[in-house]
Amino acid sequence: MKTIRNYALILVTVLGFNAQNQASDGPTQTIVEIAQSTNTFNTLLAAVGAAELASWVDNAAPKTLFAPTDDAFAKLPAGTVESLLLPENKETLTQILLFHLVEGSVTSGQLSTGYVETLSRTGLWVNTSNGVVLNGNANVTTPDVLAKNGVIHIIDEVLLPPSDNIVDLVAADPELSTLAAALTAADLLNTVRDGRPFTVFAPTNAAFEALPAGVLDSLLLPENKGDLTNILLYHVVAGSVYSNNLANGPVGMVNGGSITVDTTGPIFEFTGGAASPVAVDIVANNGVVHKIDKVLLPSSEDLVAVLSGDSRFSTLVTAVGAAELVEAIQGLGGATIFAPTNAAFEALPAGMLQLLLQPENKALLQNVILYHTLVANYYAAGLQTNVYPTLAGAELPIMVDTNGVTVDFGPMVSEANILASNGVIHAIDGVILPPLNMADTLKQDGRYTTLVAALEATGLFATLNTAGPFTLLAPTDTAFAKLPAGTLETLLAEEGLTTLTNILLAHVIDGRRDAGELLTAPFDTLQGKTINLHWVGDHLMIGDEAVVTKSDFPVWNGTIHTIDTVLLP
């Protein structure tokens, strides 16, 4: 009867504050304010305070809280709560509380059976077959208490995250003793123990025994530590990937290689074989382990070898050799190459390929090739409309729509996901050329003829074509025309060049700064003028002097923001 009375009290209380919290335009109270408005979450509030998480839980970012009641905390062994609230146990308490939080507002209707990632970066098991049950024992007694910064689901047990890390789990499992020995031989114990989070596809002892005779003994020798490390890291994915989140397609491994998941099996395909799961979702406090029945063996073919073995890319392979980038690309630990086919190179203007292949143009050719290379594995399914950093230092625009993947507003991906031991290749039907340097870009744009003349007169044109990077607030010809009559002529005269140099340097900021960064704080120009970027209605303004008419135009060595007025120091 006492339990029934307690739940009735919770229900009445919740209905009361839920009604008070709702308005025609949505919830009016935050998660913390809702908890404070009842006499049901005193222990939870005390814990949040002891962990110094109250302001974070109360911030505007949407989040989902599985909220244990005071009765839930009272079920813990005697003295547990008091111990957790001690200052020396703050880290443990923090991890327990974060295990009750999920990023974003997730209502009960959006939950489904499977693991969800909590803010402790540990998976929480959800079963929705009969109500909502968490971790096998905590019932959601009152779902969907809406707050203006998320949603609360009231639960009747405290959720306790796993205490063992991945190394502990491996060491305690007699089926994984060979894997434990291999991790020790490769000096990876600390990496796997302390890193978070990881997904480990863990070969059983039987999987290691199935290797050809002598292979395991050889790998465990000190002189073969590099090969062993590569094989073991080929079993590790960055982040926690639970079985319910595995999807068909390639998955990038920590060593830079890839396996292919087929969920109809499910099997994990690699060069020369396939592995099947023996047990899945063994959850640790720093990731998850899936036991498998085969040792995954990485491909021996790196990006250069894969390209070399495909006749469609012979021109690209020649260019990589001429640019002396073979060893650099072979040494990449995970990269994406948008690989132009031979036909793509043939479509370049007459003589351009021959020009690029000349020894004196090696630096230019290197930039072109590196502009085709992203700094991580991006499989086709993971590409989005966005800009991606390249090894050339410039950002590469990618657009994804119903037509496919377009690179740099032109070439299309004609074949995706050609896998190598250290990355992934997407064939494209055009060559992408990196953007010009800043000064050359200005010279090609008819809006900046006066600015170009001023830069050339002061010798700054060459400076803005160096590596930089720079951010330029670029006045148009119209902006210069606003100056008082005769001012520009005076500045361009011999005796005015020092003043003109100072004016131009008042438009240059060190580094590559987009508008978003410039809005965060004042920045000093190379002349010393302080730039304050802010919004005035729909206009992006520099102080009260100039309007930014176009922001964030990327060039090879920086960013250009067009402005409608010349800035005077």
Beta strands, then each sheet from edge to edge (+ up, - down):
strand 1: 22-23
strand 2: 26-27
strand 3: 63-68
strand 4: 101-103
strand 5: 114-117
strand 6: 123-127
strand 7: 133-134
strand 8: 138-147
strand 9: 150-155
strand 10: 198-203
strand 11: 236-238
strand 12: 249-252
strand 13: 258-262
strand 14: 267-270
strand 15: 273-275
strand 16: 277-284
strand 17: 287-292
strand 18: 335-340
strand 19: 373-374
strand 20: 386-389
strand 21: 395-401
strand 22: 404-407
strand 23: 413-420
strand 24: 423-428
strand 25: 470-475
strand 26: 508-510
strand 27: 523-524
strand 28: 530-531
strand 29: 533-536
strand 30: 539-542
strand 31: 546-555
strand 32: 558-563
sheet 1: 1+ 2-
sheet 2: 4+ 3- 9- 8+ 7- 6+ 5-
sheet 3: 11+ 10- 17- 16+
sheet 4: 12+ 13- 14+ 15-
sheet 5: 19+ 18- 24- 23+
sheet 6: 20+ 21- 22+
sheet 7: 26+ 25- 32- 31+ 30- 29+
sheet 8: 27+ 28-
end
